[in-house]
């Protein structure tokens, strides 16, 4: 059996540890040998979640998701391993998807990436619930990342233990506005709705090149711009016919992709489907 789970971009600016967006960049796991895939080490996050979900046996994997870049590598991997194990236990696919989401969220320590990778699309996860919110228009995501990695633990360590009431109100309002804008198709509101005052400033200090790239993307005026997860990836939501123009504003150093939004989430791949 082979399963595929999408990458994700978390937070989307203000929605710290709650909002996620699934991206068409797969993490594929198989329980059968495949010479195009890598044998999974026992310490790999996908294998750890596979064992936690009761899985037994060797696994193989492949993925273009860059690890340590804020594109949900570990979240996708953990969902994939758990999803496969729960399917081995004869869970129905929908049930296995939800079970994998919450096991991965527990291992991650936050549900934003896991929810998007498991359910696909735009997701809101909080209080033990995860909801897929349909986006009212077609869009693509331009992502850029440097050669350097940012460890999530290090990125979280720079965040303050407390925030001001003013900043909390700012982010609560922007988060609500972003959910409403995506759900109703109010594209003009997205630029404001992806603003943040809680975490992006401190995290961008760890990667000055990401801070500069964020400014460059804002100047290109896509629909919205944010730091992907804990960074250093910077992401922009764009109209499909505007993706190339926005990508042209990116720095030449680093790497970029123009990605579709994945709306399927964790899925079983049919034989012959890579």
C-alpha positions, -999 to 999 in steps of 0.1 A, spaced: 0 0 0 12 35 -8 -2 68 7 4 104 -3 2 134 20 6 171 10 30 197 23 15 226 41 21 262 50 11 271 86 -1 302 104 -8 322 72 3 353 91 -19 358 122 -33 323 128 -5 310 150 -7 272 155 -43 272 141 -44 280 104 -29 258 76 -30 255 39 -22 222 20 2 225 -9 6 203 -39 40 188 -29 36 152 -17 52 131 10 48 95 -2 51 64 20 50 28 9 50 -5 28 64 -23 -3 99 -21 -17 103 4 -45 137 12 -61 127 48 -66 122 54 -29 144 54 2 143 29 30 130 47 60 152 50 91 137 41 125 142 77 137 123 93 108 92 112 120 70 92 96 83 59 111 79 72 147 43 80 140 38 47 122 50 28 153 29 50 176 -2 41 155 6 4 159 24 -2 126 48 -30 120 73 -36 92 96 -16 70 87 15 50 100 34 20 95 70 12 102 99 -11 93 136 -11 104 169 -26 93 188 5 124 205 19 129 197 56 135 224 81 121 252 58 86 258 72 67 238 46 54 211 69 78 183 62 76 167 96 38 172 98 32 156 64 56 127 73 39 121 107 4 121 91 16 97 64 31 72 87 1 72 111 -23 71 82 -7 40 67 -6 22 101 -43 30 108 -52 17 73 -33 -15 81 -55 -18 112 -86 -18 88 -98 16 97 -120 33 71 -100 59 51 -119 89 66 -115 76 101 -78 68 95 -73 103 82 -87 120 114 -68 96 137 -36 103 118 -42 141 121 -45 140 159 -16 116 165 6 137 143 -6 169 160 3 154 194 38 145 182 42 179 166 29 198 196 5 219 174 -22 209 149 -19 235 121 4 216 97 -11 182 105 -47 194 99 -38 208 65 -18 177 54 -45 153 66 -76 171 54 -63 192 25 -73 227 15 -75 256 40 -80 244 76 -86 258 111 -76 236 140 -81 244 177 -95 230 208 -93 194 196 -113 202 164 -102 206 128 -124 221 101 -117 224 63 -130 257 51 -136 259 14 -119 287 -4 -143 307 -26 -119 312 -55 -90 296 -74 -55 305 -62 -19 293 -63 8 297 -37 43 311 -46 68 298 -20 105 308 -17 131 294 7 169 299 12 195 272 15 196 276 53 172 257 76 153 270 107 147 246 135 112 248 148 124 246 185 148 274 179 122 295 162 97 290 190 124 298 216 127 334 204 90 341 209 79 359 241 61 340 269 35 367 270 21 392 245 3 425 249 -35 428 249 -32 451 219 -12 425 199 -35 397 209 -65 417 197 -47 425 164 -41 389 156 -75 376 167 -91 402 144 -68 394 115 -74 357 119 -111 360 118 -109 384 88 -87 359 69 -111 330 74 -140 352 63 -121 366 33 -111 332 20 -145 317 26 -164 345 9 -140 354 -18 -132 389 -5 -97 390 -22 -91 427 -13 -92 419 24 -65 392 23 -35 415 23 -46 431 56 -58 397 69 -24 381 66 -7 407 88 8 396 121 21 411 153 29 380 174 56 359 158 68 368 123 90 397 135 110 377 160 113 347 136 124 369 106 152 381 129 166 346 127 166 348 89 172 384 76 170 372 40 135 359 47 126 393 61 138 410 29 120 385 7 88 391 26 92 429 19 99 422 -18 68 400 -21 46 426 -4 59 452 -29 48 429 -57 12 431 -43 0 395 -44 -32 387 -26 -14 381 7 21 373 21 33 354 52 62 336 67 56 299 62 53 282 97 85 290 117 103 300 85 125 305 67 101 300 38 81 330 26 47 323 9 24 344 -12 -12 337 -22 -18 347 -58 -43 347 -86 -34 318 -110 -26 341 -139 -5 364 -116 19 337 -103 47 342 -128 47 380 -122 49 376 -85 76 349 -87 97 373 -108 100 396 -78 118 370 -58 155 371 -51 176 350 -74 193 333 -44 173 305 -29 146 283 -43 110 289 -54 80 269 -65 46 279 -78 22 254 -62 -14 245 -65 -35 242 -33 -40 205 -25 -77 198 -18 -74 160 -12 -53 157 19 -40 122 29 -50 96 3 -43 61 -8 -25 59 -41 -39 34 -66 -14 9 -81 5 25 -109 -1 60 -95 32 76 -83 
